[in-house]
Amino acid sequence: MNTELKQLANEIFNRLQIHYPNAKCSLVFQQPHELLVSTILSAQCTDKRVNQVTPGLFIKYPTLQSFAVADIDELKNDIRSTGFYNNKAKTIKESMQDIINKYDGTIPNTLEKLVGLKGVGRKTANVVLGDAFGIPGIVVDTHVKRISRLLGLTKNSAPVKIEQDLMQLFPSEHWTILGHLMIDHGRAICVARRPKCDKCFLNDICPSAKIPER
């Protein structure tokens, strides 16, 4: 791996940490299975909306077993406001059934086993690993994908390849927080449709920065 690129990655990480000292998972949860459910619901939906739905949802379905035996139509209705509720309800129910059948009702804490659950991909698995179990993992969501490419940290577009590139650039103890830092930056400054390059604290080292001439 290019030494200059690693130095760039380190500088980016340090600046992100300074500007977003409170970066953390924005999904509200108490138990690992709740984070799994919340992450599934967050697909194509804001974390704010998910956090409005889950308090009541977790009262109605207090255990992963209760999700596993839930009436599918009722569950669909309970999560309707998060969008794509048909697929999400199916994924929640089937992944919880998988956990019961394969792992005696205990959520596994390895990437291999998590992605083996029905409907669970690497992004969801890494969220659960990092924020529920404290096991380093890089979450490549739309913010991380966009920002890492704009900053020149990767030339790839496939999430798994971006994940691998970032894993080589950053030490494992930074993997989980890196995702939260980039997500906060993507929401605050490096907005997809209209990035605020002139206000960005990374614009002097970002190869994609577009600063209006004064």
N, C-alpha and C positions, 0 to 999 in steps of 0.2 A: 504494500500500500504506500502511495506517495507520501513522503514526510511532510511536504508543504500542505497537503490536503488534511493530514491529521492535525497540523498546527491550526489550520483554518477551522476545523471542527471544534477544537478545544477553545478557540477564541469565541466562536459562535455560542458554544455552551455556556461559557462564563458570562457573556453579555446577557443571554436569555435568563440566566439565574438571577442576575442583578435586577433585571427589569420585571421579572415575574417571581418574586421570592415566595409567594404563597401558592405556586402552581401545584395542583393535585387533581385527582380524579373528581370530576364534577357530578358524577352519579352518586346518589345517596343510597347507602346500603349498610346492613349490619352483618349479614352472613354471606359466605361465598356464593350460595345459590341465588341470593338476591342480586348480587352483582352480575351473575351470569344472565339472569332474566332481564335486568336493566340494560345490559349491553346488547342483548338481542333486540330489545325494544328500541334502542337508540339508532338502529339502521334507518337511514333516510328520515330521521326525526331528531329534533333538538333535545339535548340533555335536560333543558328546562321543562319541556313538555313531559318527558319521561318521569322526571321528579315530581310532576303534578299527579301522575297516574299511579306511581308505585306505592305511596303510603297506604292508600285504600286497598290496592292489589295485595300487598303483603299482609294486611290484616285478614283479608278474605282467604288467602292461600298462605298460611304461616310457615309451611314446610315445603321442601322439595317434593315430598310424597303427595301433598295436597295438589301441587301442580300436575303431578304425574297422573292423578286420577280425575282431574278436572273435566267437567263437561266441555267439550271443545267449542261448541257454539256459544256457551256462556263465557268462556275465556276470550273468545274472539270479541264479544261485545264489551268485555271489561277493558280490553286494550285497543279498542277501535280508534280512539283519538290519536294513537301513535302512527297510524297508517300501516298499510301492508299487513293488516291484522290477521288475515287468513294464514299466510306463511309463518308469521311470527308466533301465532298460537300453536301451530303444528310443531314448530321448532322447539318451543318451550316445553310442551307436553312430551314430545318424543325424546328430547335430551334428558329430561328428568327421569323418564322411564329407563333410558340407557344407564344413567347413574345408579339407579336402584338395581337393575338386572346385572350390570357388569361390576359394580364397585360397592355393592351392599349399602347404597344410599349415601356414600361419602364422595364428594366431588374430587376427582383426581387432581393432582398438582404437577402434572408433566404435560408438556406441549403435545407430545405424541398421543397421550390418552385423551386429552381435551378435544383435539381435532378429530378424534375418532367418534365423538358423540354426534348424533344426528343433527345436521344443520349448523354445527359449530366450526368456524374457520379460524385461521391463524390470528386474525385481528382480535376476535372475541376471546380466544384462548390466551393471548398475551395480556389482555386487559385483566382477566381473572388471575393469571399467574402473578402479575406485577402488583396489583392493588388488593387482592384478597389474600395472597400467600407470600408476598414479598420476594418473589422469585423473578429476577431480571428478565424482561422481555420488551421488545420494541414493537409498539403498536403503529401500524402504517394505515392511518385513516386518510381522508381526503386532504386534511391540513398538512399532515406529515409528508404525504406524497408530493404535494405541490411545493411546499417550502423547501424540502430537501433537494428537489430538482432545481428550483430557482437559485438556491445558494450554491449550486454546483457540487453538492455532496454525493450526487448520483446522477447517472445519465439514463438509468433504467426507468421503465414505466410500470413494470410488473411489481406489485406489492412485495412478493416474496424476495425478489432480487434487490429491491430497495432496502428491505429489512436486513438482508445479508450485507449490503454495502455499509449501512449505518453501524452494524455490529462490528465491522472491522475498524471503523473510524472512532468509535466511542468505547470507553471501558465499560464493562458489564454493569458496574455500580451506577452508571448514568442512564442505562437503557430505559428504565421505567419512567423516570422523571423527564427524560428527553421528550417523550411523546406529549406529556402534559405541557411542557414548555412551548413546544411547537404549536400545539392546539391553542394555547392562550395567545400566542403571537398571531396565529391565523385569524383568530376572532377579533383581536384588537387592532392590528396594523396591516398584516399581509393578507388582506381580505381578497377573496378569489376574484371578484368582478372588478374591484377598484382598489388595488393595493396602495397604501399611503406611503410610498417610497420616500417622499420628502420628509416624513416624520419618523422614519425607521432608523433605529440605532444600529442597524446592520448595513446601512446603505453604502458605507465606504468599503465594505468587504464583500458585498453581494454583486456577482457578475450580471445579475438581471435588473438591478436597480435603475429606475428611470426618474431622474431628478430634473425638474424643469429648470432651464437656464434662467439665471437672474440678471 
